[in-house]
Structures are given as structure tokens and as C-alpha cells.
Amino acid sequence: MIEINYKNLDLEIYWEEVKKETFQKPKSDSTNTTLKDYQDKLFIDKKLSVSLEELYRFLQEKNDVFKTIFSDIELKTLILLHVDELNHKVRKIEEKINLLDEDKQKQLKIILKDVFQYSKFQAKVLAPYFEKYLNPRTCYYCNIDFINRYGEEEVEKNGKKEIEFKNKFTLDHFIDKGRYSYLALSLFNLIPCCFICNSKKIKGSIEFYGNEKLQNTNPYLRSFDFDEKVKFKLFLTDSCEDLDIKSKDNIDIRLKENYSNKYDCKDGYIEKFQLDKRYQAHKDIVFEMLENAKLYSDSRLKELQELTGIPYQEIKKDIFNLIEDDADLSKEPFSKLRKDMADELGIERVRLK
Ligand SMILES: [Zn+2]
């Protein structure tokens, strides 16, 4: 729903952080069969760990199946694969994988899961990176929930004291990491979102890659134009008599797309994220705006300006909780709803000075 503005994401730092994350020498109960198979060659000279970059290079040279697919793809290319190239690259890689026989495909699947271990990187590398450089505040998919950082605690790691942040976000893999494991750590495949959007019931059950209606809805894409194309619209329900809105039950809010059906179509973005259904629980926000519009006409607001000395626009902004014209919609929940409803109700939005 909200485009991710990634201008503050430092790609080089992301790459540095990811490539140096290490894999420990496997213990006997380790489930990492790739490390176990190669431990004598990987952990020579009493080495206790190898970095992701070392492991990847090693497999490029020594593992025949891995080599067939990834010999000409640098790890850095995969990790920093730009959002515009994701679909194309996956297609190319999958074409090569499909040429392998079934046994080799199985082997490769295991190796990729062993190497691109999302769970290993998530708390240590990925979440802190996103907190620092993107500082996500609300879910990019739904704009309903806060996903901000809410605290920190001191933890001991390898004998050193470190600050660990607690946050409310989860990272969704826009292209499924189960099936396309080699994209599990790719920056532009990671979407900070709320737990509901990332749950099995919503995004978890849908294949986005290769799905014509969904594959171009990655919020990092410059062409992601949901906010321009789709607007919240206000409708009156049958329970509303004489156009007199008395309660939130008298109104209905729905997302409607103008002049195209990129997001608003059967099995499309709005339907898959169940946005219309989920926003029904928040009709009170719109009802309050309607009530305020009745109470605070322009002449009333001007009276308040005279009385308080506070500029008219500021009073209006506070009463209607208006969103500034250039505001980053990801910073507050329901900001898109408020912005669209202000337009719908003819409440002039506040312009930045
Ligand atoms: Zn969400």
C-alpha cells in the first residue's frame, strides 16, 4: 500500500554485514549437511568458522551442482539484486535449475537452504540493519499496524555486552524464500511488515513471483503506484436514512482504483491482503472525521483562530489529524485512509510551508 523509500538504505553496508556473518564448525547434531559434508575442507587449520562469502565461493568451486547454477553469479549480485531485476533474475536461475535432473534439484535445494539461512541472519544482521537505515514505523502492506521499535535490552554475546532492540516488525520475503531460497537474504526481497500481513492467512499463502497480478506490487518498485491509483472511498450503507449519518454503521469504506485494475481486481493486491475487510474495523476513524466536519466549519475554525491566536491551518490539522501534503505515509498508521478521506470530504489538506 505504501511505497518504500529506500534512499537511506546503504547497500554497501548491507553487503558488508551479510557477507561477514559466519557459520560455525558443525557439531555432530547439526542439521546443516552442506557444512558437515565439507567440514574437513572448510575448517582446515583449526578454523572454527567460515563467512557466508567464503562458503559461497567454496561451493562455487567445489560443488558440481552449485557450480552449474551459480558459477557466474557473484554472491554480492544476489544479495543486492535490484528490485527491478528480481523477476528477471529468478526466471534465468529457475530456467537453469529446471534443466537439472530431479536428484540434483533436490541436492541443490538442500545446499541453498543450508547457505541462505534466513533465521540465522534475521535477528543478528537483518532486523538491526532495517531499524537503523529504514526505521520502519508502520506496515508497508496495510498501513494499519505500528511496526516500530519499542524498547531495547542489554544482552551478552560472546562475552561482550550489546544492545539488542525489540521491534514489532517481521520481514516478509516478497518472493517466497521456501521455494527460492537463494533470495532469502536479498535486500529488495525483504519487506518490513506486520505479523498479520506476513501470516499464513494473508501473504504467506500466496505465490507472488510469476503471478501476473501480484509480481509488480513489490513496494520497493518505483512503478509501485498504489497511492496514486487507489483511493479510499466513502459509501453510505442501507442502514443510513435520509443521508443522515448517525453512526459508523451508516458508512462503508472501500478501496477503489481509478482508470486501471492493477491492484483492484479478482485475486489482486487489495483482495489478497484483505484490505477492505480489515479496514472495516476502523470505520470509527472516518466517522470521527465526518463528525468533526459537521462541528468545525471554516467559519468556526476562523473564530477559534481569533480566540486562541493559533493559526487556522494548525487548528484544522489537529482537529482532523490531517496529513501534510509531502508527508511520508509510512510513518503513521491509517495515514493513507486519513489523507484520502480528507480529499473525499473536501477538507483541504495542510501544505508544508
Ligand atoms: Zn500489515
Boltz pocket constraint, residues with backbone or C-beta under 6 A from the ligand:
constraints:
  - pocket:
      binder: B
      contacts: [[A, 139], [A, 140], [A, 141], [A, 142], [A, 143], [A, 144], [A, 145], [A, 193], [A, 194], [A, 195], [A, 196], [A, 197], [A, 198]]
      max_distance: 6.0
